[in-house]
Amino acid sequence: MKLLVLILLTIALCLEASLTTIPFIFLVLLCQTVLLRKEWLFIYAFIFGIFLDIVLFRTVGISSGFYLIFLFLVILYQSKFEIATGYFVFIASLIGSLIFLFLSGHTHLIIVQVIVSAIIGLVLFKTFQKTNLKIW
């Protein structure tokens, strides 16, 4: 299970660092946190945030700090909201992507990127949810 998430995050890191500004690492982390609710995901969030900042030549720690705070808030509010639904993942990925893109300094076509990343987050969540075999 940890290896599968590690592979998914590595693919997301490669995509986000080379092709687009859509926050794929954030989307994978959000979906996995909602489905698994495991503590080791925070370690992955920290490590992949540091790697992303190093690869993109940004201030080291901004991405990992955002990932940790946002995932902590998701886990914190799991008792108040039903977080394992498509609606929650869509809204959380919409808000999280908007904040992350502002923190990263992206202002060009930000609304389109936020909407596309929310749709990708919802598709990832539904895909992970449907493939909920014995590996999760």
Buried (B, 14 or more C-beta within 10 A) or exposed (E): EEEEBEEBBBEBBEBBBEEEBBBBBBBBBBBBBBBBEBEEBBEBBBBBBBBBBEEEEBEBEBBBBBBBEBBEEBBEEBEEEEBEEEEBBBBBBBEBBBBBBEBBEBEEEBEEBBEBBBEBBBBBBEEBBEEEEEEE
